């Protein structure tokens, strides 16, 4: 079984050039291709496999797999539909305790986006407490917090914005992303995670 390259309609996204979007989608495609190559050619099972071969394979797997997953989350929420966040949504309820409201949550994301270096800004939901955390992730194969689901993903690797923006203009890129988020997608992620727990209760 192999992973398929998902199709994303980003034709409605404003503020990012087609060249930049196509380059980013091409990078995502490469993640999928590399992940499938790993799945097709796993190392020999222990004890025949050399420890270094297993170590290298496992590190590559985490890098490629998380690269696929995070890019799909990022593109999924950029559907080109500029819907405003709903103040009565599960997402609004979830951010209330730690960020008060949408403006407080957004300000936290923008502050994290100023972190020097490349990486991701993620809003993560702790499965055990249903709390939301905004986090800076340098390396997505090493620093992903455990027992969390991604609610919002912001790609801040240079490939995501360097065609349209300089490093000094990264805040402008972040603004463009916020203007193009389909908040219904973000809100649905919160709702989908809440439903099973409500049913269990």
Secondary structure, DSSP 8 states (H G I E B T S, - for coil): ----------TT--SS-HHHHHHHHHHHHHHHHHHHHHHHS----TTTS-HHHHHHHHHHHHHHHHHHHHHHHHHHT-SS------TTSHHHHHHHHHHSSHHHHHHHHHHHTT-SSS-EEEEEEETTT--EEEEEES-TTT---SSEEEEEEEE-SGGGTTTT--GGGHHHHHHHHHHH--HHHHHHHHHHHHHHHHHH-
